[in-house]
């Protein structure tokens, strides 16, 4: 299709075989892709947004410069690996970085100053991990369902960082309570903010089912 700009390759959290998506990435109109573990080697400088997982072929493709002009990146960091700094070093134009479920051991020592939004929701992180952002004026930091103390949040806010936080810990795909990442992203960015997220179909089904059982048809819809 001549106007195609957004594609989700596999919307599932079940085991799937590698998909060869190089032909897809050749489309000059493509701007946003959601990729489950896929066999991908072709450079796609036209892309501005990618959502995937920290596992599989996609991280290695990013490290090798597969999408050098990305402005928005979402990586589900449920799996714990050590090459996140190399990924970020290959993305000089990045403006928004979302790392749900990230662990302290995965975080890079520094973040590029061009970032306007860093999302560490559902992270397995500490006050020390987020206090490195003290004084970063203009930064929005999302800490939904992270175990960060109220004191650390207050210090960040006082230093000029915009912080959005909520208490409690859970997995993104099972969290249907108010204050969840899913509720926030839908309210702020609408359907476009959710459609690329790996396994979002199953997640929305789970959340909608919980609300239906609880007798809340509006939130279920």
HELIX and SHEET records of a PDB file:
HELIX    1   1 UNK A   22  UNK A   25  1                                   4    
HELIX    2   2 UNK A   58  UNK A   63  1                                   6    
HELIX    3   3 UNK A   84  UNK A   89  1                                   6    
HELIX    4   4 UNK A  104  UNK A  106  5                                   3    
HELIX    5   5 UNK A  127  UNK A  131  1                                   5    
HELIX    6   6 UNK A  150  UNK A  158  1                                   9    
HELIX    7   7 UNK A  172  UNK A  174  5                                   3    
HELIX    8   8 UNK A  181  UNK A  194  1                                  14    
HELIX    9   9 UNK A  200  UNK A  213  1                                  14    
HELIX   10  10 UNK A  217  UNK A  220  1                                   4    
SHEET    1   A 8 UNK A   6  UNK A   8  0                                        
SHEET    2   A 8 UNK A  32  UNK A  34  1                                        
SHEET    3   A 8 UNK A  49  UNK A  53  1                                        
SHEET    4   A 8 UNK A  72  UNK A  76  1                                        
SHEET    5   A 8 UNK A  96  UNK A  98  1                                        
SHEET    6   A 8 UNK A 117  UNK A 119  1                                        
SHEET    7   A 8 UNK A 140  UNK A 144  1                                        
SHEET    8   A 8 UNK A 162  UNK A 166  1                                        
SHEET    1   B 2 UNK A  19  UNK A  20  0                                        
SHEET    2   B 2 UNK A  38  UNK A  39  1                                        
END                                                                             
